[in-house]
Amino acid sequence: MSISDHGPNWGHQGKNVAATRVLVVDDDVKVRRLLRQALESEGFAVVEAADADGVAAALDAREFDLVTLDLTLGNDNGFEIARAIRRKSAVPIIIVSAKTDLIDKVVGLEIGADDFITKPFHMREVVARVRAVLRRSQTAPSPPPLRLVPAQAGPCYAFSGFKAWIDRFELRDQQGRVVDLTSGDFRLLRVFLEHPGRILSRERIMDLLNGTGWSPLDRTVDNQVARLRKKIEEDPSNPRLIKTVRGIGYTFSAPVDLC
């Protein structure tokens, strides 16, 4: 992983002052290039990183005024990177992600992100939001130097060859590959993993998900279960992990152990 840092060292008005430093984190080189070009044209100094190792190296080497962060970084979890940053510093974070699920946005903001931009985006909007977040952050104390430290692993559940790390919002399959779950998918999976073998009604599942504003007659739970099945079942049309209990709800039939 290479990190490039050849942005201009000039302020927004061309004065010979240290430029505002922005760390752009995305595993798509084209997206990084677009963000770099747009931000450098406005006088920002840009550093790029494509994964957690690159982020750690960049933050270990210098201070930044703002971080833009994608949530899907190959095998790395953008939520966990945001948590690690926030544990060490109040530096502004703008999530720039293709994830459109409302729960993903809520989780990102609850973790401590200052803004959430959905891909595809308009460059003028990105620059405007960067400036707005920086203006808001100027009233707060300057952030200390950043040093990304490894996150402590939370509870880990193993089932049917999968491993799920609760605090990291991370699921890996039998080959160790990351399964791309939204935070909504993961929260539902967590409900099942914490109640294996039990028959859960739709009402109970919604309560465990802290759902509000729903009707027992709607399809919210059914739709979420169908989406999760597509990602963890070998044959979603004939599920063997999440089974339907007619007239009641669902049960997670696979044995669940701690990793």
N, C-alpha and C positions, 0 to 999 in steps of 0.2 A: 504494500500500500504506500503510495507516494503522496506527500502533501506539498502542494505548491504554494508559495507565498511571494508573488511578484507584483502585488498591487502597488498603486502609487502611494507615495508618502506625502500627499498634499491634502489640505483641508478642502471643504466643499467650495470655497471661493477662490481656490488656487493659492492660498497663503501657505508659506513654508512652515506648517505646523503638522504634528503627528496626526495622521488620518484616523478616523474611527475604524476600529478593527472589527470585522464580521467573520465568523466561522460558518461556512456553508457546508452542511453535512447531508450528502445524498449519494446513493450508490449508482445513480445514472449520470454518466459523464456529461451528457447533453444538458441535463437540468442544471448541473453545477456550472457549466459554461454560460448558460443563459443568465443565471443569477449573478455570476461573477461580472459579466459584461455590463449588466444593468446597474449593479452597485458600484463598480469601478467608474462608470461614466458619471456617477454622482459624487465621486471623490472618496468613496470608502476604500479601505484596504481589505482585500479579501484573501482568506486562507481556505483551502478546500480539504475535506476529508470524506472518505467513502464508507468507512465502517468504524466499529468501536475502537479498534487499535489506532486508526488514524486520528480519531477524536482525542483519545488519551494522549497521543504524542503531541498533538497541537496544543491541547490545554496545559500540558506539562511544560511546554516551551515558552509560552507567552500568555499575556492577559488579553481578553477580548471584551468588547463593549456590547456585543449581541451575538446570538447563535441562531441560525435557521436550521431546523432539524426535520429530516424525513423520518417516518415511523417504520418503514419497511426497508431494512438495510441488509439484505441477504439473510445470513444466519443471526444477525444481531437485532436486538429489540430496541426500537426507538424510545418506547416508554421507559425502559430501564435506564437508558442513557440519560434521559431527561431527569429521572429520579436521582441518579448519581450526581449530575451537575447541580441540581437544586439542593442536595445535601451539603454541598460545599460552598455555594455562592448564590447570590441574588441576581446574577447576570441575566438580562432579558433573553427569553427563548421564544422564538416564533416557530411553531410547527408548520411545515409545508408538506402536505401529504395528499395522496390520491384517495385515502380513506374518507368515505362520506357518511359513515354511520354516526348518528348523533351521539351515541354512547362513547365512541372514540374521541369525539371532540370534548365531551364532558370530562372523560378521564384525563385527557391531555391538559385541560385547564385546571383540573383538580390537582394534578401532579405539580403544577406550578408554572406551566407555560403562560406567556403573556398574550399570545394571540394564536389563531389557527387559520391557515390559508389552505384552501382546497385546490388540488390540481385538477384540470389545467388552470393556470392563473394568468392574469395580465401583469406585465412587468411594472407598469405604472402603479398598479395597486400594491404590488410587493414593496416597491420603494416607498410609497406613501405610508404603508403600515410600519415599515422599518423606522421611518422618521418619527411616526406617532409614538411607537413604543419607546424609542430613545428619548423623546421629549418627556414622557411620563417617568422614565427611569432616572432622569437627571435630578429629580427632587429627592431621590433616595440616596443613601450613602454609597460611595463607590464600592463595587464588589471586590473582594479580596482575590488574589491570584487563584486561578482554578487548578485543581489537581484531581483528576478523575480517579477514584478508587474503586476496586472491585466491590460489587454489591454483595451483601450477605444473602446467601440462598435461603429462601423461605421453605415452607412445607412442600414436599414433592410427592406426588401420587403416581403409582405405576399400575397400569391396567392394559391387558391384552397387547403387551409389547410397547405401549406408549408410555411416555413420562411427561407429567405436567407439573411445572413449577408455579405455584400459586402467586407468590409475590412478584414474579417476573413476567406474568402473563405469557408464559411460554409453554408450548406443547411440541414434543418431538416424537416422530414415529419410530417404527421398529428399526429403521436404518439410521436413526439419529438426525433425520432431516426435520427442520422446523416446519410445523403445520401452520399455514396462514389463517389464524383466527382473528376475528374482530374482538374487541373487548366484550361485546355483547355475547358472542359465541363462548368466550372463555368463562364469563360469569355463569352462563347456563351449565357449562361443563362442570364448573366447580360445584354447583348445586348437586349434580348427580354424583360426583366423586365423594362428596361429604355425606351422601345418603344412599350408599350402594345397597341394592336389594330391596329397597323400600318402595312401595307404590306411592307416588306423589301425584296428587290431583293438580289440575291446571291452576286452581286457586292457590294451592300451597306453593307451587313453583313461582307464581307471580309474587306471593308474599316474600319468599326467600330472595327473589330478585329485587325486592323493594319497589315493585311495580305500582304505579298509581294511575288513576284515570282510565281504568280498563273495565270491560264487561266480561263476565264468565262466558258469554255467548260469542265473543270475538275470537279471532284466529291468531292472536299474538303469540301465544305459547307454541301452538302447532307450527307456525311459520318459523319460529326460532329453532324448534327441534328439527324440522326438515332441513334447515340450513346447516345445523351442526352435524346431522347424519351424513350429509354429502361430503363432509371433511374428515370423518373418522370411521365411517362404516365401509367395509369392502363392497357391499351391495346395499345402497341406501333404500332400495325398494324392498329388501328383505333383511331388515336390521337385526343384528344379534347383540348389539351393545345397549342401545336405547330402544326398549320394547314398548309398544303401545298396550295399555290395559283398557280394553273397550269400556266406554262409559265412565271412566274415572280419570285416567291421565297416562303417566309413563312410569317406567321403572328402569334403573340401570342394572343390567343383569350380569355384567362382567365382575369378577373378583377385583377388589381394589386394595392395594398394599402401599405402605410408605416406601419410598425409594431408599 
